[in-house]
């Protein structure tokens, strides 16, 4: 794990330490309640077919946002599989939820490659990326750390490691940051809190 990612984990720990009791005090959240502590959903990235995609495409949808890369060997496929199972358990409510997977490796992950990747898990998921500056700005907005390592001696330019922080950012249908799920949260816990969020924002 790189020093940059370690620093992000420490910074996030300080953030979530101050979240207890903030907002929605009557709700029984198991995930970290980040309401009022992170900015609204806002981005402009590239999707399949080299189309420009912004947050407006997900108006009235609850969004599950996380960062990774398509050739990630463990964290990203596990997260995609878990989120897909969460949506399955939501049943009909899943129609109001979208998974957004943002690649921090735009050199290897074209928008079409990303969409093929997420389609293997969930046909309603959306793969997004941008140029290095766009990805870095969005990651900074949500306190996400990542680092692209240099290729090791003897490796090709396409062979390099990527480290990135973990976490799924959950935005309500109005684009407000509401919850943060860690990779250690159980599927049942994420499903419960997501269902609760959908219930309290329905009709608003």
C-alpha positions in Angstrom: 0.0 0.0 0.0 1.5 3.4 -1.0 2.0 6.3 1.4 -0.5 8.3 -0.5 -3.3 5.7 0.0 -2.2 5.4 3.7 -2.7 9.1 4.1 -6.1 9.0 2.5 -7.2 6.2 4.9 -6.0 8.3 7.9 -7.8 11.4 6.6 -11.0 9.4 6.0 -10.8 8.0 9.5 -10.8 11.5 11.0 -13.7 12.4 8.7 -15.9 9.5 9.7 -14.9 9.8 13.4 -16.9 13.0 13.5 -20.0 11.8 11.7 -21.8 10.1 14.6 -25.1 11.9 15.2 -24.9 14.1 12.2 -28.0 14.5 10.1 -30.9 12.0 9.9 -30.7 11.5 13.7 -34.0 9.5 13.7 -32.6 7.0 11.2 -30.7 3.8 12.2 -27.7 4.0 9.8 -25.1 1.2 9.9 -23.0 2.8 7.2 -21.1 6.1 7.7 -23.5 9.0 7.5 -21.6 11.6 5.4 -24.6 14.0 5.0 -23.2 17.6 5.0 -19.6 16.4 5.0 -19.0 15.6 1.3 -20.0 17.7 -1.8 -23.0 16.9 -4.0 -22.6 14.6 -7.0 -21.0 16.6 -9.8 -18.8 15.4 -12.7 -18.3 15.4 -16.5 -16.7 12.3 -17.8 -16.6 10.0 -20.8 -18.9 7.0 -21.2 -19.3 4.3 -23.8 -19.2 5.5 -27.4 -17.1 8.5 -26.2 -20.2 10.3 -25.0 -20.0 13.0 -22.4 -21.8 12.0 -19.2 -22.7 14.3 -16.3 -24.5 13.9 -13.1 -27.7 15.1 -14.8 -28.0 11.7 -16.5 -28.8 10.3 -13.0 -31.4 12.8 -11.8 -33.9 11.0 -9.6 -31.6 8.0 -9.3 -29.7 6.9 -6.1 -26.1 6.5 -7.1 -23.4 4.1 -5.8 -20.1 5.7 -6.9 -16.7 4.0 -6.5 -13.3 4.3 -8.1 -11.0 1.6 -9.4 -9.8 0.1 -12.7 -10.8 -2.7 -15.0 -7.7 -4.8 -14.6 -7.9 -4.7 -10.8 -7.3 -8.2 -9.6 -9.4 -8.3 -6.4 -11.0 -5.2 -4.9 -12.9 -3.9 -7.9 -14.5 -7.2 -9.1 -15.4 -8.1 -5.5 -17.0 -4.7 -5.1 -18.9 -4.9 -8.3 -20.2 -8.4 -7.4 -21.3 -7.2 -4.0 -23.1 -4.2 -5.3 -24.8 -6.3 -7.9 -26.0 -8.6 -5.2 -27.3 -5.6 -3.2 -29.3 -4.5 -6.2 -30.7 -8.0 -6.6 -31.9 -8.0 -3.0 -33.6 -4.7 -3.5 -35.9 -6.2 -6.0 -38.1 -3.6 -7.8 -36.4 -0.8 -5.9 -33.2 -1.5 -7.8 -34.7 0.3 -10.8 -34.0 3.6 -9.0 -30.4 2.8 -8.3 -27.3 3.1 -10.5 -23.7 1.9 -10.0 -21.1 4.3 -11.4 -17.6 2.8 -11.7 -15.0 5.5 -12.4 -11.6 4.3 -13.6 -8.4 5.9 -12.2 -6.5 4.3 -15.1 -7.6 6.1 -18.2 -4.5 5.1 -20.1 -5.7 1.5 -20.3 -9.4 1.8 -19.6 -11.2 3.4 -22.5 -14.9 4.1 -22.0 -15.9 1.1 -24.1 -13.6 -1.2 -22.2 -15.1 0.0 -18.9 -18.7 -0.5 -20.1 -17.9 -4.0 -21.2 -16.4 -4.7 -17.8 -19.3 -3.4 -15.7 -21.8 -5.1 -18.0 -20.4 -8.4 -17.0 -21.8 -7.7 -13.5 -24.8 -5.5 -14.0 -26.3 -4.2 -17.2 -27.5 -1.0 -15.6 -24.0 -0.1 -14.2 -22.1 2.7 -16.0 -18.4 2.8 -16.6 -16.8 6.3 -16.7 -13.4 7.8 -17.1 -11.7 11.0 -18.4 -8.3 12.4 -18.9 -5.8 12.4 -16.1 -6.8 15.9 -14.9 -10.5 15.2 -14.9 -10.1 11.9 -13.0 -7.7 13.5 -10.5 -10.1 16.5 -9.9 -13.1 14.2 -9.2 -11.0 11.9 -6.9 -9.9 14.9 -5.0 -13.5 16.1 -4.7 -14.4 13.0 -2.8 -11.1 12.5 -1.0 -10.2 9.4 -3.0 -6.5 8.5 -3.2 -4.8 6.5 -6.0 -1.4 6.1 -7.5 -0.2 4.7 -10.8 3.2 3.0 -10.4 5.9 3.1 -13.0 6.4 -0.2 -15.0 8.9 -2.5 -13.4 12.2 -3.1 -15.1 11.6 -5.3 -18.1 7.9 -4.7 -18.2 6.1 -3.1 -21.1 4.5 0.3 -20.9 1.1 -1.4 -20.4 2.3 -3.4 -17.4 2.1 -1.4 -14.2 0.4 -1.5 -10.8 -2.3 0.8 -9.6 -3.2 1.3 -5.9 -6.4 3.0 -4.9 -8.5 3.7 -1.8 -11.7 1.8 -1.2 -15.2 2.9 -0.5 -18.6 3.3 -2.1 -20.1 6.7 -2.0 -23.9 6.7 -1.9 -25.8 9.7 -3.2 -29.6 10.2 -2.9 -31.8 10.9 -5.9 -31.2 14.6 -5.5 -27.4 14.2 -5.8 -26.7 14.7 -2.1 -23.9 12.7 -0.5 -25.6 10.6 2.2 -23.6 7.4 3.1 -20.2 5.8 2.8 -19.8 2.1 2.6 -16.4 0.4 3.3 -15.2 -2.8 1.8 -15.7 -4.5 5.2 -19.5 -3.8 5.3 -21.6 -6.8 4.8 -24.1 -7.1 1.9 -27.0 -7.2 4.3 -25.9 -3.9 5.9 -25.5 -2.1 2.6 -28.9 -3.4 1.4 -30.6 -2.3 4.7 -29.3 1.2 4.6 -29.8 1.6 0.9 -33.4 0.5 1.3 -33.9 2.9 4.1 -32.5 5.7 2.1 -34.8 4.9 -0.8 -37.8 4.9 1.5 -37.1 8.2 3.1 -36.4 10.0 -0.2 -39.3 8.5 -2.1 -41.8 11.2 -3.0 -39.4 14.0 -2.0 
